Amino acid sequence: MAQSIAANFWNRVTHSFGGSLEGHASTSNTAPSVGDRYAQTTQGAPVWIVENILSVTASRYPLVRLTSEKYPDLLKIVSVSTLADHDEFTRAH
């Protein structure tokens, strides 16, 4: 259920960042799924792996729990809208 809610919000949010995602890989247009990898755009930043996606009443958008690829004990929780912001995160291959 949270996965489909995340996909719905993902489509709305990514279009709010300019309406089009031209110039990005076609997978950038899809909602995050468990196991997807995202890199922060800052130099030397870690790669994060999607652990799960949760819908909570306290957040307008679903929340995504990420773990560091190099240090799995490090966690980060971000809104799905944060992952959609290509100035901060890009999908890693």
N, CA, C and O atoms as CSV, one atom per row, in Angstrom:
chain,resi,resn,atom,element,x,y,z
A,1,MET,N,N,0.820,-1.192,0.000
A,1,MET,CA,C,0.000,0.000,0.000
A,1,MET,C,C,0.865,1.257,0.000
A,1,MET,O,O,0.633,2.176,-0.786
A,2,ALA,N,N,1.884,1.295,0.903
A,2,ALA,CA,C,2.755,2.467,0.959
A,2,ALA,C,C,3.497,2.651,-0.358
A,2,ALA,O,O,3.769,3.778,-0.770
A,3,GLN,N,N,3.826,1.538,-1.020
A,3,GLN,CA,C,4.532,1.610,-2.300
A,3,GLN,C,C,3.694,2.332,-3.349
A,3,GLN,O,O,4.224,3.172,-4.077
A,4,SER,N,N,2.403,2.030,-3.446
A,4,SER,CA,C,1.558,2.690,-4.443
A,4,SER,C,C,1.312,4.149,-4.074
A,4,SER,O,O,1.227,5.004,-4.955
A,5,ILE,N,N,1.198,4.437,-2.788
A,5,ILE,CA,C,1.057,5.831,-2.352
A,5,ILE,C,C,2.321,6.598,-2.698
A,5,ILE,O,O,2.251,7.737,-3.159
A,6,ALA,N,N,3.482,5.977,-2.477
A,6,ALA,CA,C,4.752,6.625,-2.809
A,6,ALA,C,C,4.841,6.898,-4.306
A,6,ALA,O,O,5.310,7.962,-4.709
A,7,ALA,N,N,4.402,5.965,-5.129
A,7,ALA,CA,C,4.443,6.162,-6.582
A,7,ALA,C,C,3.558,7.324,-6.999
A,7,ALA,O,O,3.938,8.119,-7.857
A,8,ASN,N,N,2.381,7.426,-6.397
A,8,ASN,CA,C,1.464,8.514,-6.708
A,8,ASN,C,C,2.082,9.866,-6.332
A,8,ASN,O,O,2.064,10.803,-7.130
A,9,PHE,N,N,2.624,9.962,-5.124
A,9,PHE,CA,C,3.264,11.205,-4.695
A,9,PHE,C,C,4.500,11.500,-5.542
A,9,PHE,O,O,4.760,12.653,-5.887
A,10,TRP,N,N,5.258,10.459,-5.873
A,10,TRP,CA,C,6.477,10.628,-6.676
A,10,TRP,C,C,6.152,11.318,-7.994
A,10,TRP,O,O,6.848,12.249,-8.400
A,11,ASN,N,N,5.103,10.867,-8.656
A,11,ASN,CA,C,4.719,11.479,-9.925
A,11,ASN,C,C,4.334,12.938,-9.736
A,11,ASN,O,O,4.725,13.791,-10.533
A,12,ARG,N,N,3.580,13.229,-8.700
A,12,ARG,CA,C,3.185,14.623,-8.454
A,12,ARG,C,C,4.378,15.495,-8.113
A,12,ARG,O,O,4.486,16.619,-8.604
A,13,VAL,N,N,5.276,14.991,-7.277
A,13,VAL,CA,C,6.422,15.780,-6.826
A,13,VAL,C,C,7.416,16.003,-7.952
A,13,VAL,O,O,7.893,17.123,-8.130
A,14,THR,N,N,7.741,14.967,-8.716
A,14,THR,CA,C,8.732,15.137,-9.777
A,14,THR,C,C,8.251,16.126,-10.820
A,14,THR,O,O,9.058,16.855,-11.397
A,15,HIS,N,N,6.953,16.164,-11.071
A,15,HIS,CA,C,6.437,17.136,-12.034
A,15,HIS,C,C,6.459,18.543,-11.461
A,15,HIS,O,O,6.511,19.512,-12.219
A,16,SER,N,N,6.420,18.679,-10.140
A,16,SER,CA,C,6.491,20.013,-9.537
A,16,SER,C,C,7.895,20.587,-9.607
A,16,SER,O,O,8.069,21.790,-9.414
A,17,PHE,N,N,8.915,19.755,-9.880
A,17,PHE,CA,C,10.281,20.232,-10.013
A,17,PHE,C,C,10.612,20.602,-11.449
A,17,PHE,O,O,11.767,20.492,-11.860
A,18,GLY,N,N,9.643,21.029,-12.204
A,18,GLY,CA,C,9.916,21.488,-13.551
A,18,GLY,C,C,9.042,20.847,-14.599
A,18,GLY,O,O,9.172,21.162,-15.782
A,19,GLY,N,N,8.166,19.970,-14.205
A,19,GLY,CA,C,7.223,19.396,-15.151
A,19,GLY,C,C,7.788,18.292,-16.002
A,19,GLY,O,O,7.046,17.400,-16.412
A,20,SER,N,N,9.054,18.315,-16.280
A,20,SER,CA,C,9.655,17.320,-17.149
A,20,SER,C,C,10.965,16.882,-16.555
A,20,SER,O,O,11.649,17.658,-15.887
A,21,LEU,N,N,11.309,15.654,-16.794
A,21,LEU,CA,C,12.574,15.141,-16.298
A,21,LEU,C,C,13.527,14.860,-17.444
A,21,LEU,O,O,14.317,13.918,-17.379
A,22,GLU,N,N,13.460,15.664,-18.486
A,22,GLU,CA,C,14.353,15.466,-19.629
A,22,GLU,C,C,15.793,15.564,-19.162
A,22,GLU,O,O,16.132,16.378,-18.303
A,23,GLY,N,N,16.635,14.715,-19.746
A,23,GLY,CA,C,18.037,14.732,-19.389
A,23,GLY,C,C,18.365,13.771,-18.256
A,23,GLY,O,O,19.540,13.544,-17.968
A,24,HIS,N,N,17.356,13.203,-17.609
A,24,HIS,CA,C,17.585,12.231,-16.563
A,24,HIS,C,C,17.282,10.851,-17.124
A,24,HIS,O,O,16.516,10.702,-18.077
A,25,ALA,N,N,17.897,9.850,-16.515
A,25,ALA,CA,C,17.638,8.474,-16.952
A,25,ALA,C,C,16.165,8.162,-16.781
A,25,ALA,O,O,15.494,8.730,-15.919
A,26,SER,N,N,15.675,7.266,-17.597
A,26,SER,CA,C,14.254,6.942,-17.530
A,26,SER,C,C,13.867,6.373,-16.174
A,26,SER,O,O,12.714,6.512,-15.767
A,27,THR,N,N,14.804,5.729,-15.453
A,27,THR,CA,C,14.486,5.198,-14.139
A,27,THR,C,C,14.321,6.306,-13.112
A,27,THR,O,O,13.754,6.061,-12.047
A,28,SER,N,N,14.795,7.515,-13.388
A,28,SER,CA,C,14.624,8.627,-12.476
A,28,SER,C,C,13.162,9.009,-12.352
A,28,SER,O,O,12.753,9.631,-11.372
A,29,ASN,N,N,12.379,8.635,-13.348
A,29,ASN,CA,C,10.979,8.999,-13.409
A,29,ASN,C,C,10.112,8.049,-12.578
A,29,ASN,O,O,8.929,8.322,-12.373
A,30,THR,N,N,10.677,6.941,-12.097
A,30,THR,CA,C,9.901,5.968,-11.356
A,30,THR,C,C,10.045,6.192,-9.860
A,30,THR,O,O,11.066,6.693,-9.389
A,31,ALA,N,N,9.023,5.817,-9.128
A,31,ALA,CA,C,9.032,5.965,-7.677
A,31,ALA,C,C,10.093,5.061,-7.069
A,31,ALA,O,O,10.442,4.030,-7.644
A,32,PRO,N,N,10.602,5.445,-5.914
A,32,PRO,CA,C,11.600,4.594,-5.266
A,32,PRO,C,C,10.993,3.269,-4.822
A,32,PRO,O,O,9.823,3.202,-4.443
A,33,SER,N,N,11.798,2.225,-4.874
A,33,SER,CA,C,11.404,0.891,-4.424
A,33,SER,C,C,12.472,0.369,-3.477
A,33,SER,O,O,13.612,0.834,-3.495
A,34,VAL,N,N,12.100,-0.591,-2.658
A,34,VAL,CA,C,13.057,-1.211,-1.748
A,34,VAL,C,C,14.223,-1.753,-2.565
A,34,VAL,O,O,14.023,-2.439,-3.567
A,35,GLY,N,N,15.438,-1.442,-2.131
A,35,GLY,CA,C,16.644,-1.891,-2.820
A,35,GLY,C,C,17.226,-0.869,-3.781
A,35,GLY,O,O,18.375,-1.010,-4.200
A,36,ASP,N,N,16.463,0.156,-4.142
A,36,ASP,CA,C,17.000,1.204,-5.024
A,36,ASP,C,C,18.138,1.928,-4.329
A,36,ASP,O,O,18.158,2.050,-3.104
A,37,ARG,N,N,19.087,2.408,-5.125
A,37,ARG,CA,C,20.255,3.104,-4.600
A,37,ARG,C,C,20.224,4.557,-5.047
A,37,ARG,O,O,19.941,4.849,-6.209
A,38,TYR,N,N,20.515,5.466,-4.124
A,38,TYR,CA,C,20.547,6.897,-4.403
A,38,TYR,C,C,21.858,7.472,-3.891
A,38,TYR,O,O,22.316,7.146,-2.796
A,39,ALA,N,N,22.446,8.330,-4.704
A,39,ALA,CA,C,23.667,9.023,-4.302
A,39,ALA,C,C,23.347,10.494,-4.083
A,39,ALA,O,O,22.596,11.104,-4.844
A,40,GLN,N,N,23.929,11.046,-3.034
A,40,GLN,CA,C,23.785,12.481,-2.844
A,40,GLN,C,C,24.697,13.166,-3.850
A,40,GLN,O,O,25.735,12.624,-4.229
A,41,THR,N,N,24.308,14.349,-4.275
A,41,THR,CA,C,25.040,15.019,-5.344
A,41,THR,C,C,26.325,15.694,-4.860
A,41,THR,O,O,27.148,16.087,-5.687
A,42,THR,N,N,26.519,15.839,-3.555
A,42,THR,CA,C,27.753,16.454,-3.050
A,42,THR,C,C,28.915,15.488,-3.222
A,42,THR,O,O,28.756,14.272,-3.108
A,43,GLN,N,N,30.071,16.043,-3.494
A,43,GLN,CA,C,31.275,15.251,-3.745
A,43,GLN,C,C,31.624,14.391,-2.530
A,43,GLN,O,O,31.683,14.890,-1.406
A,44,GLY,N,N,31.853,13.107,-2.761
A,44,GLY,CA,C,32.255,12.190,-1.709
A,44,GLY,C,C,31.137,11.730,-0.788
A,44,GLY,O,O,31.397,11.043,0.199
A,45,ALA,N,N,29.905,12.096,-1.091
A,45,ALA,CA,C,28.772,11.693,-0.252
A,45,ALA,C,C,28.489,10.202,-0.440
A,45,ALA,O,O,28.751,9.649,-1.509
A,46,PRO,N,N,27.961,9.560,0.586
A,46,PRO,CA,C,27.691,8.118,0.475
A,46,PRO,C,C,26.521,7.795,-0.439
A,46,PRO,O,O,25.701,8.652,-0.766
A,47,VAL,N,N,26.471,6.536,-0.837
A,47,VAL,CA,C,25.331,6.009,-1.575
A,47,VAL,C,C,24.387,5.413,-0.545
A,47,VAL,O,O,24.819,4.733,0.386
A,48,TRP,N,N,23.090,5.673,-0.717
A,48,TRP,CA,C,22.071,5.208,0.214
A,48,TRP,C,C,21.165,4.202,-0.466
A,48,TRP,O,O,20.841,4.348,-1.645
A,49,ILE,N,N,20.748,3.169,0.280
A,49,ILE,CA,C,19.879,2.110,-0.234
A,49,ILE,C,C,18.520,2.219,0.451
A,49,ILE,O,O,18.437,2.358,1.671
A,50,VAL,N,N,17.450,2.152,-0.354
A,50,VAL,CA,C,16.093,2.225,0.184
A,50,VAL,C,C,15.792,0.939,0.948
A,50,VAL,O,O,15.836,-0.154,0.382
A,51,GLU,N,N,15.484,1.078,2.243
A,51,GLU,CA,C,15.127,-0.061,3.087
A,51,GLU,C,C,13.619,-0.285,3.117
A,51,GLU,O,O,13.154,-1.420,3.007
A,52,ASN,N,N,12.859,0.797,3.267
A,52,ASN,CA,C,11.406,0.696,3.223
A,52,ASN,C,C,10.787,2.066,3.009
A,52,ASN,O,O,11.454,3.095,3.123
A,53,ILE,N,N,9.505,2.058,2.699
A,53,ILE,CA,C,8.747,3.286,2.443
A,53,ILE,C,C,7.508,3.229,3.323
A,53,ILE,O,O,6.773,2.242,3.309
A,54,LEU,N,N,7.280,4.292,4.088
A,54,LEU,CA,C,6.168,4.315,5.034
A,54,LEU,C,C,5.313,5.551,4.832
A,54,LEU,O,O,5.828,6.638,4.573
A,55,SER,N,N,4.021,5.382,4.949
A,55,SER,CA,C,3.110,6.519,4.979
A,55,SER,C,C,2.771,6.786,6.439
A,55,SER,O,O,2.342,5.887,7.162
A,56,VAL,N,N,2.964,8.020,6.860
A,56,VAL,CA,C,2.648,8.400,8.233
A,56,VAL,C,C,1.761,9.635,8.202
A,56,VAL,O,O,1.858,10.451,7.285
A,57,THR,N,N,0.910,9.772,9.189
A,57,THR,CA,C,-0.013,10.901,9.210
A,57,THR,C,C,0.696,12.225,9.450
A,57,THR,O,O,0.169,13.277,9.089
A,58,ALA,N,N,1.876,12.195,10.052
A,58,ALA,CA,C,2.598,13.423,10.370
A,58,ALA,C,C,3.324,14.025,9.165
A,58,ALA,O,O,3.854,15.132,9.257
A,59,SER,N,N,3.353,13.315,8.044
A,59,SER,CA,C,4.074,13.784,6.870
A,59,SER,C,C,3.157,13.824,5.659
A,59,SER,O,O,2.375,12.904,5.424
A,60,ARG,N,N,3.266,14.895,4.903
A,60,ARG,CA,C,2.467,15.035,3.686
A,60,ARG,C,C,2.830,13.982,2.643
A,60,ARG,O,O,1.970,13.480,1.920
A,61,TYR,N,N,4.112,13.660,2.582
A,61,TYR,CA,C,4.607,12.662,1.629
A,61,TYR,C,C,5.061,11.409,2.376
A,61,TYR,O,O,5.410,11.489,3.554
A,62,PRO,N,N,5.062,10.261,1.712
A,62,PRO,CA,C,5.600,9.052,2.342
A,62,PRO,C,C,7.066,9.274,2.726
A,62,PRO,O,O,7.776,10.049,2.086
A,63,LEU,N,N,7.498,8.589,3.766
A,63,LEU,CA,C,8.877,8.677,4.220
A,63,LEU,C,C,9.648,7.455,3.749
A,63,LEU,O,O,9.114,6.347,3.691
A,64,VAL,N,N,10.913,7.676,3.413
A,64,VAL,CA,C,11.775,6.617,2.902
A,64,VAL,C,C,12.929,6.433,3.883
A,64,VAL,O,O,13.642,7.384,4.204
A,65,ARG,N,N,13.106,5.194,4.356
A,65,ARG,CA,C,14.237,4.903,5.239
A,65,ARG,C,C,15.378,4.388,4.387
A,65,ARG,O,O,15.227,3.424,3.637
A,66,LEU,N,N,16.529,5.047,4.512
A,66,LEU,CA,C,17.720,4.718,3.742
A,66,LEU,C,C,18.822,4.231,4.677
A,66,LEU,O,O,18.930,4.696,5.811
A,67,THR,N,N,19.633,3.298,4.200
A,67,THR,CA,C,20.833,2.892,4.927
A,67,THR,C,C,22.035,3.147,4.036
A,67,THR,O,O,21.947,3.059,2.811
A,68,SER,N,N,23.144,3.459,4.655
A,68,SER,CA,C,24.370,3.724,3.915
A,68,SER,C,C,24.899,2.431,3.304
A,68,SER,O,O,24.884,1.375,3.937
A,69,GLU,N,N,25.365,2.533,2.064
A,69,GLU,CA,C,25.909,1.361,1.383
A,69,GLU,C,C,27.180,0.863,2.087
A,69,GLU,O,O,27.365,-0.343,2.252
A,70,LYS,N,N,28.043,1.777,2.495
A,70,LYS,CA,C,29.308,1.401,3.133
A,70,LYS,C,C,29.141,1.074,4.611
A,70,LYS,O,O,29.840,0.210,5.140
A,71,TYR,N,N,28.226,1.755,5.274
A,71,TYR,CA,C,28.034,1.602,6.716
A,71,TYR,C,C,26.559,1.324,6.998
A,71,TYR,O,O,25.807,2.251,7.299
A,72,PRO,N,N,26.133,0.060,6.906
A,72,PRO,CA,C,24.709,-0.274,7.025
A,72,PRO,C,C,24.068,0.119,8.353
A,72,PRO,O,O,22.842,0.144,8.457
A,73,ASP,N,N,24.876,0.426,9.373
A,73,ASP,CA,C,24.303,0.844,10.646
A,73,ASP,C,C,23.894,2.319,10.641
A,73,ASP,O,O,23.261,2.783,11.589
A,74,LEU,N,N,24.249,3.066,9.582
A,74,LEU,CA,C,23.828,4.465,9.454
A,74,LEU,C,C,22.488,4.533,8.733
A,74,LEU,O,O,22.316,3.962,7.657
A,75,LEU,N,N,21.551,5.237,9.341
A,75,LEU,CA,C,20.213,5.383,8.777
A,75,LEU,C,C,19.929,6.838,8.454
A,75,LEU,O,O,20.475,7.752,9.073
A,76,LYS,N,N,19.074,7.026,7.482
A,76,LYS,CA,C,18.600,8.360,7.120
A,76,LYS,C,C,17.136,8.192,6.727
A,76,LYS,O,O,16.794,7.280,5.975
A,77,ILE,N,N,16.281,9.060,7.228
A,77,ILE,CA,C,14.873,9.042,6.848
A,77,ILE,C,C,14.575,10.359,6.152
A,77,ILE,O,O,14.779,11.437,6.709
A,78,VAL,N,N,14.088,10.248,4.918
A,78,VAL,CA,C,13.778,11.436,4.118
A,78,VAL,C,C,12.394,11.282,3.508
A,78,VAL,O,O,11.859,10.178,3.407
A,79,SER,N,N,11.842,12.380,3.116
A,79,SER,CA,C,10.567,12.370,2.400
A,79,SER,C,C,10.814,11.911,0.969
A,79,SER,O,O,11.893,12.127,0.416
A,80,VAL,N,N,9.812,11.279,0.377
A,80,VAL,CA,C,9.933,10.868,-1.020
A,80,VAL,C,C,10.162,12.096,-1.906
A,80,VAL,O,O,10.764,11.985,-2.974
A,81,SER,N,N,9.690,13.255,-1.471
A,81,SER,CA,C,9.914,14.485,-2.241
A,81,SER,C,C,11.393,14.883,-2.241
A,81,SER,O,O,11.861,15.508,-3.192
A,82,THR,N,N,12.121,14.531,-1.199
A,82,THR,CA,C,13.557,14.823,-1.151
A,82,THR,C,C,14.304,13.996,-2.183
A,82,THR,O,O,15.214,14.501,-2.842
A,83,LEU,N,N,13.930,12.729,-2.331
A,83,LEU,CA,C,14.572,11.884,-3.341
A,83,LEU,C,C,14.245,12.350,-4.751
A,83,LEU,O,O,15.020,12.121,-5.680
A,84,ALA,N,N,13.105,12.999,-4.913
A,84,ALA,CA,C,12.701,13.486,-6.234
A,84,ALA,C,C,13.460,14.746,-6.631
A,84,ALA,O,O,13.476,15.115,-7.805
A,85,ASP,N,N,14.086,15.407,-5.664
A,85,ASP,CA,C,14.829,16.636,-5.933
A,85,ASP,C,C,16.197,16.268,-6.497
A,85,ASP,O,O,17.096,15.896,-5.742
A,86,HIS,N,N,16.364,16.367,-7.804
A,86,HIS,CA,C,17.602,15.935,-8.466
A,86,HIS,C,C,18.780,16.848,-8.177
A,86,HIS,O,O,19.903,16.533,-8.572
A,87,ASP,N,N,18.562,17.968,-7.499
A,87,ASP,CA,C,19.678,18.800,-7.066
A,87,ASP,C,C,20.348,18.189,-5.828
A,87,ASP,O,O,21.503,18.497,-5.533
A,88,GLU,N,N,19.633,17.334,-5.114
A,88,GLU,CA,C,20.179,16.737,-3.889
A,88,GLU,C,C,20.494,15.251,-4.028
A,88,GLU,O,O,21.493,14.786,-3.480
A,89,PHE,N,N,19.673,14.502,-4.743
A,89,PHE,CA,C,19.862,13.057,-4.906
A,89,PHE,C,C,19.744,12.662,-6.370
A,89,PHE,O,O,18.956,13.232,-7.125
A,90,THR,N,N,20.542,11.677,-6.752
A,90,THR,CA,C,20.402,11.064,-8.074
A,90,THR,C,C,20.360,9.554,-7.892
A,90,THR,O,O,20.960,9.016,-6.961
A,91,ARG,N,N,19.660,8.887,-8.773
A,91,ARG,CA,C,19.586,7.427,-8.681
A,91,ARG,C,C,20.927,6.841,-9.097
A,91,ARG,O,O,21.442,7.161,-10.169
A,92,ALA,N,N,21.493,5.986,-8.255
A,92,ALA,CA,C,22.786,5.360,-8.538
A,92,ALA,C,C,22.554,4.040,-9.260
A,92,ALA,O,O,21.552,3.363,-9.030
A,93,HIS,N,N,23.461,3.693,-10.107
A,93,HIS,CA,C,23.337,2.434,-10.877
A,93,HIS,C,C,24.338,1.420,-10.397
A,93,HIS,O,O,24.387,0.306,-10.920
